[in-house]
Amino acid sequence: MNTKCGYALDVATTLRENSINTEVFLEDKKLKAKFKYADKLCIPYVIVIGEEEILKNEVTFKNMVSGEQKTVSLEEIIKEIR
């Protein structure tokens, strides 16, 4: 398992431990296709994880309704979703 997948699964575990429903999309598809999938399922928030996020121990958080996107800590996301 590569670092990105491991980090994504750790993030998902933390969200689930905080009673936040979470789905992990690990297929090797373009980001646009992943957003389209989330939109089709009416998923309100998406977390994007890349090399930069892993290095900073953060995630990019996107509100699928407003389109607003920001890079923050996982703790900030948990507070915002709750």
C-alpha positions as YAML, in Angstrom:
chain: A
units: angstrom
residues:
- id: 1
  name: MET
  ca: [0.00, 0.00, 0.00]
- id: 2
  name: ASN
  ca: [1.44, 3.39, -0.89]
- id: 3
  name: THR
  ca: [1.72, 6.31, 1.51]
- id: 4
  name: LYS
  ca: [-1.25, 8.16, 0.00]
- id: 5
  name: CYS
  ca: [-3.59, 5.18, 0.46]
- id: 6
  name: GLY
  ca: [-2.37, 4.61, 4.01]
- id: 7
  name: TYR
  ca: [-2.90, 8.27, 4.90]
- id: 8
  name: ALA
  ca: [-6.37, 8.24, 3.31]
- id: 9
  name: LEU
  ca: [-7.36, 5.17, 5.31]
- id: 10
  name: ASP
  ca: [-6.05, 6.76, 8.53]
- id: 11
  name: VAL
  ca: [-8.11, 9.89, 7.81]
- id: 12
  name: ALA
  ca: [-11.20, 7.75, 7.12]
- id: 13
  name: THR
  ca: [-10.71, 5.84, 10.37]
- id: 14
  name: THR
  ca: [-10.46, 9.07, 12.36]
- id: 15
  name: LEU
  ca: [-13.62, 10.45, 10.74]
- id: 16
  name: ARG
  ca: [-15.52, 7.24, 11.43]
- id: 17
  name: GLU
  ca: [-14.34, 7.26, 15.05]
- id: 18
  name: ASN
  ca: [-15.98, 10.70, 15.25]
- id: 19
  name: SER
  ca: [-19.28, 9.35, 13.85]
- id: 20
  name: ILE
  ca: [-18.80, 10.91, 10.40]
- id: 21
  name: ASN
  ca: [-19.92, 8.67, 7.54]
- id: 22
  name: THR
  ca: [-16.96, 8.18, 5.24]
- id: 23
  name: GLU
  ca: [-16.29, 6.56, 1.89]
- id: 24
  name: VAL
  ca: [-12.80, 6.15, 0.45]
- id: 25
  name: PHE
  ca: [-12.36, 6.28, -3.33]
- id: 26
  name: LEU
  ca: [-9.00, 4.72, -4.15]
- id: 27
  name: GLU
  ca: [-9.52, 3.92, -7.83]
- id: 28
  name: ASP
  ca: [-6.94, 5.42, -10.16]
- id: 29
  name: LYS
  ca: [-9.22, 7.94, -11.86]
- id: 30
  name: LYS
  ca: [-8.90, 11.63, -12.63]
- id: 31
  name: LEU
  ca: [-9.93, 14.04, -9.88]
- id: 32
  name: LYS
  ca: [-12.81, 15.34, -12.01]
- id: 33
  name: ALA
  ca: [-14.27, 11.81, -12.23]
- id: 34
  name: LYS
  ca: [-14.00, 11.44, -8.46]
- id: 35
  name: PHE
  ca: [-15.85, 14.73, -7.90]
- id: 36
  name: LYS
  ca: [-18.52, 13.64, -10.38]
- id: 37
  name: TYR
  ca: [-18.96, 10.37, -8.46]
- id: 38
  name: ALA
  ca: [-19.36, 12.26, -5.16]
- id: 39
  name: ASP
  ca: [-21.82, 14.68, -6.76]
- id: 40
  name: LYS
  ca: [-23.89, 11.79, -8.18]
- id: 41
  name: LEU
  ca: [-24.19, 10.31, -4.66]
- id: 42
  name: CYS
  ca: [-25.03, 13.76, -3.18]
- id: 43
  name: ILE
  ca: [-21.96, 13.64, -0.94]
- id: 44
  name: PRO
  ca: [-21.74, 17.14, 0.60]
- id: 45
  name: TYR
  ca: [-18.00, 17.20, 1.39]
- id: 46
  name: VAL
  ca: [-14.92, 15.73, -0.26]
- id: 47
  name: ILE
  ca: [-11.42, 15.40, 1.13]
- id: 48
  name: VAL
  ca: [-8.54, 15.45, -1.34]
- id: 49
  name: ILE
  ca: [-5.19, 14.03, -0.29]
- id: 50
  name: GLY
  ca: [-2.00, 14.56, -2.23]
- id: 51
  name: GLU
  ca: [1.69, 14.55, -1.46]
- id: 52
  name: GLU
  ca: [1.63, 18.13, -0.13]
- id: 53
  name: GLU
  ca: [-1.22, 17.36, 2.26]
- id: 54
  name: ILE
  ca: [0.61, 14.30, 3.58]
- id: 55
  name: LEU
  ca: [3.81, 16.30, 4.18]
- id: 56
  name: LYS
  ca: [1.88, 18.97, 6.12]
- id: 57
  name: ASN
  ca: [-0.35, 16.43, 7.92]
- id: 58
  name: GLU
  ca: [-3.42, 18.20, 6.52]
- id: 59
  name: VAL
  ca: [-6.17, 17.55, 3.99]
- id: 60
  name: THR
  ca: [-7.89, 19.63, 1.33]
- id: 61
  name: PHE
  ca: [-11.57, 19.94, 2.20]
- id: 62
  name: LYS
  ca: [-14.12, 20.80, -0.50]
- id: 63
  name: ASN
  ca: [-17.74, 21.76, 0.05]
- id: 64
  name: MET
  ca: [-19.49, 20.23, -2.96]
- id: 65
  name: VAL
  ca: [-22.46, 22.62, -2.70]
- id: 66
  name: SER
  ca: [-20.62, 25.95, -2.49]
- id: 67
  name: GLY
  ca: [-17.43, 24.82, -4.24]
- id: 68
  name: GLU
  ca: [-15.36, 26.34, -1.42]
- id: 69
  name: GLN
  ca: [-12.09, 24.53, -0.89]
- id: 70
  name: LYS
  ca: [-9.44, 24.91, 1.82]
- id: 71
  name: THR
  ca: [-6.47, 23.02, 3.21]
- id: 72
  name: VAL
  ca: [-6.82, 22.43, 6.94]
- id: 73
  name: SER
  ca: [-6.11, 19.95, 9.72]
- id: 74
  name: LEU
  ca: [-8.37, 16.96, 10.20]
- id: 75
  name: GLU
  ca: [-9.44, 18.32, 13.60]
- id: 76
  name: GLU
  ca: [-10.78, 21.49, 11.92]
- id: 77
  name: ILE
  ca: [-12.85, 19.40, 9.51]
- id: 78
  name: ILE
  ca: [-14.36, 17.34, 12.32]
- id: 79
  name: LYS
  ca: [-15.40, 20.57, 14.11]
- id: 80
  name: GLU
  ca: [-16.87, 22.03, 10.92]
- id: 81
  name: ILE
  ca: [-18.87, 18.94, 9.95]
- id: 82
  name: ARG
  ca: [-20.32, 18.53, 13.43]
...
